[in-house]
Protein backbone atom coordinates (compact mmCIF):
# COMPACT_ATOMS: atom_id res chain seq x y z
CA UNK A 1 0.00 0.00 0.00
CA UNK A 2 1.26 3.46 -0.90
CA UNK A 3 0.64 6.73 0.90
CA UNK A 4 1.85 9.90 -0.81
CA UNK A 5 4.22 7.88 -2.91
CA UNK A 6 5.69 5.84 -0.03
CA UNK A 7 5.26 2.08 0.24
CA UNK A 8 4.11 1.80 3.86
CA UNK A 9 5.69 -1.64 4.18
CA UNK A 10 9.04 0.14 4.00
CA UNK A 11 8.34 1.89 7.29
CA UNK A 12 8.32 -1.45 9.12
CA UNK A 13 11.63 -2.32 7.48
CA UNK A 14 13.05 1.08 8.41
CA UNK A 15 12.02 0.65 12.05
CA UNK A 16 13.82 -2.70 12.25
CA UNK A 17 16.92 -1.44 10.44
CA UNK A 18 17.21 1.58 12.74
CA UNK A 19 16.94 -0.64 15.80
CA UNK A 20 19.33 -3.32 14.59
CA UNK A 21 21.74 -1.06 12.66
CA UNK A 22 22.88 -4.15 10.84
CA UNK A 23 21.53 -5.40 7.49
CA UNK A 24 22.10 -9.08 8.30
CA UNK A 25 20.25 -8.95 11.63
CA UNK A 26 17.51 -6.75 10.18
CA UNK A 27 17.02 -9.26 7.35
CA UNK A 28 16.58 -12.07 9.86
CA UNK A 29 14.03 -10.07 11.88
CA UNK A 30 12.12 -9.11 8.72
CA UNK A 31 12.35 -12.63 7.26
CA UNK A 32 13.82 -11.16 4.07
CA UNK A 33 16.97 -11.80 2.11
CA UNK A 34 19.85 -9.37 2.61
CA UNK A 35 19.40 -8.24 -0.99
CA UNK A 36 15.73 -7.42 -0.37
CA UNK A 37 16.57 -5.53 2.82
CA UNK A 38 19.32 -3.56 1.06
CA UNK A 39 16.86 -2.75 -1.73
CA UNK A 40 14.34 -1.50 0.85
CA UNK A 41 17.01 0.76 2.33
CA UNK A 42 17.85 2.12 -1.12
CA UNK A 43 14.19 2.96 -1.77
CA UNK A 44 13.90 4.65 1.63
CA UNK A 45 17.03 6.69 0.95
CA UNK A 46 15.56 7.83 -2.34
CA UNK A 47 12.20 8.76 -0.80
CA UNK A 48 13.64 10.69 2.16
CA UNK A 49 16.57 12.06 0.14
CA UNK A 50 18.90 11.02 2.95
CA UNK A 51 21.33 8.16 3.61
CA UNK A 52 19.47 7.29 6.86
CA UNK A 53 22.09 4.69 7.89
CA UNK A 54 25.75 5.14 7.04
CA UNK A 55 28.66 2.79 7.60
CA UNK A 56 31.32 4.00 10.02
CA UNK A 57 34.05 1.41 10.31
CA UNK A 58 32.36 -1.94 10.93
CA UNK A 59 29.06 -0.54 12.17
CA UNK A 60 26.17 1.52 10.86
CA UNK A 61 25.03 4.75 12.48
CA UNK A 62 21.90 6.84 12.06
CA UNK A 63 21.98 10.16 10.29
CA UNK A 64 20.38 13.19 11.91
CA UNK A 65 17.33 12.68 9.70
CA UNK A 66 17.03 9.04 10.77
CA UNK A 67 17.30 9.94 14.46
CA UNK A 68 14.51 12.48 14.01
CA UNK A 69 12.38 9.84 12.28
CA UNK A 70 13.04 7.05 14.77
CA UNK A 71 10.99 8.25 17.74
CA UNK A 72 8.10 9.34 15.50
CA UNK A 73 8.09 6.05 13.64
CA UNK A 74 8.19 3.99 16.84
CA UNK A 75 5.19 5.94 18.13
CA UNK A 76 3.20 5.47 14.90
CA UNK A 77 3.85 1.72 14.77
CA UNK A 78 3.10 1.35 18.48
CA UNK A 79 -0.25 3.09 18.05
CA UNK A 80 -1.12 0.90 15.07
CA UNK A 81 -0.17 -2.20 17.02
CA UNK A 82 -2.08 -1.33 20.19
CA UNK A 83 -5.01 0.57 18.71
CA UNK A 84 -5.65 -1.21 15.41
CA UNK A 85 -4.08 -4.66 15.27
CA UNK A 86 -4.48 -5.83 18.86
CA UNK A 87 -8.06 -6.48 19.93
CA UNK A 88 -8.76 -4.47 23.11
CA UNK A 89 -10.28 -7.46 24.90
CA UNK A 90 -7.76 -10.04 23.70
CA UNK A 91 -6.62 -12.40 26.49
CA UNK A 92 -2.94 -12.13 27.46
CA UNK A 93 -2.17 -15.52 25.85
CA UNK A 94 -3.12 -14.08 22.42
CA UNK A 95 -1.21 -10.81 22.65
CA UNK A 96 1.62 -10.34 20.16
CA UNK A 97 3.57 -7.19 20.85
CA UNK A 98 6.86 -5.68 21.92
CA UNK A 99 6.93 -3.78 25.21
CA UNK A 100 9.85 -1.44 25.84
CA UNK A 101 10.67 -0.68 29.48
CA UNK A 102 13.24 1.89 30.60
CA UNK A 103 14.68 1.50 34.08
CA UNK A 104 17.88 1.41 36.13
CA UNK A 105 20.17 -1.64 36.19
CA UNK A 106 19.35 -2.67 39.75
CA UNK A 107 15.61 -2.40 39.14
CA UNK A 108 15.90 -4.23 35.81
CA UNK A 109 17.60 -7.19 37.48
CA UNK A 110 14.80 -7.52 40.02
CA UNK A 111 12.09 -6.85 37.43
CA UNK A 112 13.36 -9.47 34.99
CA UNK A 113 13.59 -12.10 37.70
CA UNK A 114 9.95 -11.55 38.65
CA UNK A 115 8.48 -10.94 35.22
CA UNK A 116 10.03 -13.19 32.59
CA UNK A 117 8.85 -16.48 34.09
CA UNK A 118 5.33 -15.12 34.48
CA UNK A 119 5.20 -13.76 30.93
CA UNK A 120 6.35 -17.12 29.53
CA UNK A 121 3.25 -18.73 31.04
CA UNK A 122 0.61 -16.00 30.88
CA UNK A 123 1.62 -13.98 27.79
CA UNK A 124 4.21 -15.87 25.73
CA UNK A 125 3.72 -13.57 22.72
CA UNK A 126 5.09 -10.55 24.59
CA UNK A 127 8.63 -9.49 23.72
CA UNK A 128 10.13 -7.56 26.64
CA UNK A 129 12.84 -5.01 25.83
CA UNK A 130 14.75 -3.37 28.70
CA UNK A 131 16.51 -0.09 28.00
CA UNK A 132 18.64 2.10 30.27
CA UNK A 133 17.28 5.37 31.57
CA UNK A 134 18.45 8.29 29.48
CA UNK A 135 18.87 11.91 30.47
CA UNK A 136 15.18 12.76 29.91
CA UNK A 137 13.12 9.58 30.35
CA UNK A 138 9.82 11.47 30.62
CA UNK A 139 10.34 12.98 27.17
CA UNK A 140 11.17 9.56 25.71
CA UNK A 141 7.95 8.19 27.22
CA UNK A 142 5.88 11.07 25.84
CA UNK A 143 7.35 10.55 22.35
CA UNK A 144 6.53 6.85 22.48
CA UNK A 145 10.15 5.71 22.53
CA UNK A 146 9.32 3.47 25.49
CA UNK A 147 6.06 2.03 26.78
CA UNK A 148 6.84 2.06 30.50
CA UNK A 149 9.19 3.74 32.93
CA UNK A 150 10.02 1.86 36.11
CA UNK A 151 11.58 4.50 38.35
CA UNK A 152 11.39 5.62 41.98
CA UNK A 153 8.16 7.46 42.62
CA UNK A 154 10.13 10.55 43.67
CA UNK A 155 11.19 11.01 40.04
CA UNK A 156 7.89 10.19 38.35
CA UNK A 157 6.32 12.95 36.26
CA UNK A 158 3.10 14.46 37.53
CA UNK A 159 1.86 14.51 33.93
CA UNK A 160 1.90 10.73 33.45
CA UNK A 161 -0.34 8.04 35.00
CA UNK A 162 1.52 5.93 37.52
CA UNK A 163 1.11 3.14 40.03
CA UNK A 164 3.26 1.67 42.80
CA UNK A 165 4.87 -1.53 41.50
CA UNK A 166 6.70 -2.55 44.68
CA UNK A 167 8.46 -1.04 47.68
CA UNK A 168 11.90 -1.59 49.12
CA UNK A 169 14.06 -0.05 51.82
CA UNK A 170 17.75 0.73 52.19
CA UNK A 171 20.11 -0.91 54.66
CA UNK A 172 23.58 0.18 55.73
CA UNK A 173 26.20 -2.49 56.44
CA UNK A 174 29.08 -1.41 58.66
CA UNK A 175 32.20 -3.15 59.90
CA UNK A 176 31.67 -4.09 63.55
CA UNK A 177 35.18 -2.92 64.44
CA UNK A 178 34.95 0.30 62.41
CA UNK A 179 33.99 3.79 63.56
CA UNK A 180 30.32 3.19 62.69
CA UNK A 181 30.13 -0.36 64.02
CA UNK A 182 28.87 0.33 67.54
CA UNK A 183 26.69 3.40 67.04
CA UNK A 184 23.24 4.28 65.76
CA UNK A 185 23.84 5.78 62.34
CA UNK A 186 21.34 8.61 61.83
CA UNK A 187 20.86 10.41 58.52
CA UNK A 188 23.20 13.29 59.45
CA UNK A 189 26.00 10.92 60.40
CA UNK A 190 25.56 8.96 57.20
CA UNK A 191 25.73 12.09 55.05
CA UNK A 192 28.84 13.38 56.84
CA UNK A 193 30.76 10.11 56.56
CA UNK A 194 33.33 9.84 53.76
CA UNK A 195 31.75 8.25 50.68
CA UNK A 196 33.02 6.60 47.52
CA UNK A 197 30.43 7.63 44.93
CA UNK A 198 29.68 6.24 41.48
CA UNK A 199 29.22 8.61 38.53
CA UNK A 200 28.47 6.69 35.35
CA UNK A 201 29.61 7.63 31.85
CA UNK A 202 30.62 10.97 30.33
CA UNK A 203 27.40 12.54 31.62
CA UNK A 204 28.32 11.43 35.17
CA UNK A 205 24.91 9.90 35.76
CA UNK A 206 24.04 9.30 39.40
CA UNK A 207 22.82 5.83 40.49
CA UNK A 208 19.21 5.69 41.64
CA UNK A 209 19.96 4.88 45.30
CA UNK A 210 22.24 7.91 45.72
CA UNK A 211 19.74 10.15 43.91
CA UNK A 212 16.95 9.10 46.29
CA UNK A 213 19.08 9.67 49.40
CA UNK A 214 20.27 13.10 48.26
CA UNK A 215 16.78 14.17 47.22
CA UNK A 216 15.44 13.27 50.67
CA UNK A 217 18.31 14.25 52.96
CA UNK A 218 20.98 16.31 51.17
CA UNK A 219 24.31 15.75 49.45
CA UNK A 220 26.72 13.04 50.48
CA UNK A 221 30.25 13.88 51.59
CA UNK A 222 31.94 12.49 48.47
CA UNK A 223 35.68 11.99 48.90
CA UNK A 224 36.26 9.60 45.97
CA UNK A 225 34.42 9.34 42.64
CA UNK A 226 34.62 6.19 40.48
CA UNK A 227 33.06 5.27 37.09
CA UNK A 228 31.32 2.00 38.03
CA UNK A 229 30.09 -0.15 40.89
CA UNK A 230 32.72 -2.76 40.02
CA UNK A 231 35.46 -0.25 40.84
CA UNK A 232 34.03 0.16 44.33
CA UNK A 233 34.25 -3.54 45.19
CA UNK A 234 37.76 -4.12 43.82
CA UNK A 235 40.33 -4.82 46.56
CA UNK A 236 42.32 -1.76 47.65
N, C-alpha and C positions, 0 to 999 in steps of 0.2 A: 504494500500500500504506500502511495506517495502523498506527501503533504507539502505543498509549495515547492515541489521539485525534489524533495528529499525522500528517499526510501526509508520509512520509519524502522524497518528491520535493522538498518545500519546503526540506529541509536543504541540498540541492545548490544551490538558488537562493540561500539565505542565505549560503552560503560564497562564492559569486561576488559577491553584492552587498556583502559586507563587504570583499572584496579590492578591488573596483572603486570602491566608494563613489560610484557614479554609475549611475542607473537606465538611461540610454541605453546606456552601455558594457556594463552587466550584461546587458541585453536582447540585445545582439549576441552576447555570449559564450554565453548560454543558448539562442540561436536562438528567442527569444520576442518577441512584441510588447511595447512599453513598457507597454501597458495590462495585459497578462498578468503582467508582472514587478511592476508596482505592486500588482496584486491579490494576488500571492504575498506581498509585503511586508505588506500589510494583514492577511492570514491569520496570518502569523508574529507580527505585533504582538499580535493577539488571543490567540494560543495562549500566548505568553510573557508577556503582560500588560506589555509594555514597548515603547517606540518603536523600539528597536534602532538605527535610523539616523535622525538628525535633521538638518535643513538649518540650516546656519550660514552666512549670507551666500550665496555661490554654490556652496558645497560641502556635502557630507554627512559627518557625523562619527558615530562609534560611541558608543553609550551605555555606561555601565559594565557593564551586563548583556551587551551585545553583545561587549565586549572580553573578558569572562570566558568567553563561549561560543566565541569565535573559535579559540583554541588547541585547545580540546577537540574542536571540530568538525573542524578540519584534521587532527587525529590520527585521529579516527574514519574520515574519508573516505580518508585515506592508508592505513590498515590494510585497509579494504575493497578499495581499488585494488590493493595489493600482495599481500594474502593471499587474496583471493577472486576478483577479476576477472582479474588477470594470472596466466597459467599459469606455474608456477615454472620450467619448462624452456623457456619461449618464447625463440626466438632474438631477438637485439637488433633485427632489422629489423621484428619484429612488435610490439614493445613500444609501448604508448600510455600515457604517464604524464607527470606534471609533477614535476620534481626541483628542489627549492629548496636553494640553496647560499648560506651566509653566509660572507663573507670580507672582507678589507680591499681598498680600491680598487686598490692596486698589484698585489696578488695576482690580483684579478679580471681586470685587464687582460691579464695573462700567461695566466691560465687560459682566458679566452674565446678568445684567439688560438690556443691549442693545441687547444681542445676543440670549438668550434662546427663547424669544417670536418669533423672526424672524425665527429661526431654526424650531420651531414647525410648522410654516406655509410653509416655503420654502423647508426645508430638514428634514422632521420628522424622517428619518432613521439614522440621525447622533447622535451618543452618544458623548457628550462633557464631557471630564474629565479634571478638573483643578488640577494642582499639584503646590506645593510651589517651589520657586526657591531654588536650592541647592547651594553648594559652587562653582561648575563649570558648570553652565547651558549650556555654549557653547559645552562642551564635551558631555553632555547628549544629546544635539540636534544632534551632529555629529554621535553618536552611535545609534541614532534612538530611544532613550528612550522617547522622546517627539516629537511631530510633529511641534509645534510652540512655540516660545518664545515671550511673550509680555513684553517688557522691555523698559526703556528709551533709546532713540537713542544713548545717550552718552556711553552706555555700550554694544551696539550691536557689534558683531564681524565683522571685515572687510572681513572675509572669507565666510560669509553667505549672501544670498540674503535677502533684507529687504525692507520694505515700511512703510511710516508713517501711523499709524492707526488713531490717533487723537492727538490733542494738548491741553494742559492745562497749567495754570499759577498758581503761588503760591501767597497767600495773607497772610499778617500778621495782626492779631487782637490784639489790645492793649487796656488796660484799660484807659479810658479817664483821670482818675485822677492819673494814674501812671507816672513813669518817662519818658515813651515813648509816652504818650498820646497826647502831644501837640507839637510834633517835627516830622520832616521828617526823617524817619528811613532809612538811606543809608546802603549799604552792610557792610561797615566797622563797623558801629554801631551795626548792627544786630549780626555780628560775635563776637563782644566784649561783648555783653550782657551775663548775666549768663543764661545758658541753662540746662534744665532737658532733658537728652538724653535717648533714648531707645536702648538697646543692647539685641537682642533676642537670647535666648538659650545658650547652653554651648559654641558655637562658637562665641557668641557675634556679631551676624549678625546685620548689620546697615540697618535701614529702607530706602526705596528708596528715599524719599524726602530729608533726611539728606545727603545721598550719592551724590545726584545731587548738592546740595548746596555746599558741601565741595569740590567736583570736580571742580566746577566753581569758587569758591571764597576763599576757604581755610577752615581750621578747626574751628569748633565752640568752644566757651569757655564753656566747659562742667563742671559744678559744681556738678551735681547729675546724676547718672546713674541708670536706673530702667530696669526691665526685660520685661515690656509690656506696651502698650499704655494705658491699663486700669489703671495701677498704676499711670500714670500721672494725670488722671482725678479724682482720688479719692480725697475726701475732706481732707485738711491738717489743 
